[in-house]
């Protein structure tokens, strides 16, 4: 046996394994990603949450906050245009025999059929702009009343003190 056994050579030169100490920093990237996704979701959903046509409501000192029963919403804007939910029905003439009121009654009746909450049956939520004249609102209220509703809820905003 004539080889030199005392000297060994390495075939592969490997660096010894080094352990890195744990980082004490917080990785905020996932947190920022989640916050941005939530922000986008709220930006998309918020306009969809409002019911009916947006109008500037009159301000009152006493304001009753009742849970929404998801009853049909009728809105009258400052030009006297009548809306059911967000759909335009037409411009009010101020007369009680207006054909637009019959269309409104038909849509309210169909709206009651879609509502699942029995507390919303025979209820209507009316939102009238603070700029519309009362002679345009009165025929709408009388037409809704003639349908035998149990409650007409009028939309108002609380006065900022």
Secondary structure, DSSP 8 states (H G I E B T S, - for coil): --S--S----SS------------S---HHHHHHHHHHHHHHHHHHHHHS-S----B-EESS---------EEEEE-TT-EEEETTEEEEE--S-TT-HHHHHHHHHHHHHHHH---GGGTTEEEEEEBTTS-HHHHHHHHHHHHTTT-SEEEE--EE---
